């Protein structure tokens, strides 16, 4: 039963002189200023529809006449911030309508990270000081480890060191990283569940799952509706954003696969590190690290050149904090691989472990979460587009 049906029954009962018994309490979430702005702009876009073929946001928009906060969250995360609609819009600033959908969507996405973060206080903290928090956390952890090694007299050994576990015992490393990794996965899972349940689209089908997976892994909507790319710093189309995202994403996956493979070597096969250059962890980790470093460096460069109208300036620190951590994780990991057998190995290991721990500790409260929410939004759209329109207009 819809809320309108329930209100109609209550009104009819009151008209008959009978007490109205509410069927259930209807939760009311007042729209924020940013959510209301997204609703205003989408109503203008719904009347125009010039950008209907650009990405999934616009066909999803046409299935609605009004946009509540849950719709705003869903459509904002479906938006890939390519900027094409801003440069194509005849009502964009300085027009009196002031239609700047990429910026409005970016602001609501920022609200989404905080609204669904767990614990919520940490999400708000990272949104306010992303770059400072990320770098300060990494530096603090590195300093702590360096001081611990210096106190033991092993910070700069006279004999070459090739084994990480001779510096930090395997059990100690597991006890440090397992809780951080577990907490990050738990927080991300709770946030993703909250985002999904805010506006459940219906039953997940195999076809919807396959389409959403293809669109997510291929970054389809960063190619624009024409495949020539999106806009970054001007009205020229470019595929560099899509390419750097691919390098970053698949480099990160390769590094995770290398770590998982090394874990399997250690626990299942009893093979202890260090592993040779032709081993699977190295064959995955080294190219993955190079790809991650190049991709994050490219995304950082594009972020600095980004048209300020196409995003939310308040989120710049959060974006750059995440990009910086990804770059330093990759760079220190590659430096560590080349420093085996040198006195620099203990110091580099401290810096690398600190950046990895800082990355996972902040992962649920910034730009990493947007990847999960965007994949969930694409899955919602793949489900929704296979359902009949709820508007029941004449052309439907």
Secondary structure, DSSP 8 states (H G I E B T S, - for coil): --HHHHHHHHHHHHHTT-----SS--------HHHHHHHHHHHHHHHH-TTTTTSHHHHHHTT-SS--HHHHHHHHHH-----HHHHH-TT-TTSTT---HHHHHHHHHHHHHHHT-SSHHHHHHHHHSHHHHHHHHHHHHHHHHHHHHHHHT-TT-SS----GGGTS-HHHHHHHHHHHHHHHHHHHHHHHHHHHHHT--S---HHHHHHHHHHHHHTGGGSTTTSS-EESSSSSEESHHHHHHHHHHHHHHHHHHHHHHHHHIIIII---S---TTSHHHHHHHHHHHHHHHHHHHHHHHHHHS-GGGS-GGGHHHHHHHHHHHHHHHHHHHHHHHTTTSTTHHHHHHHHHHHHHHHHHHGGGSHHHHHHHHHHHHHHHHHHTTS--SS--TT-
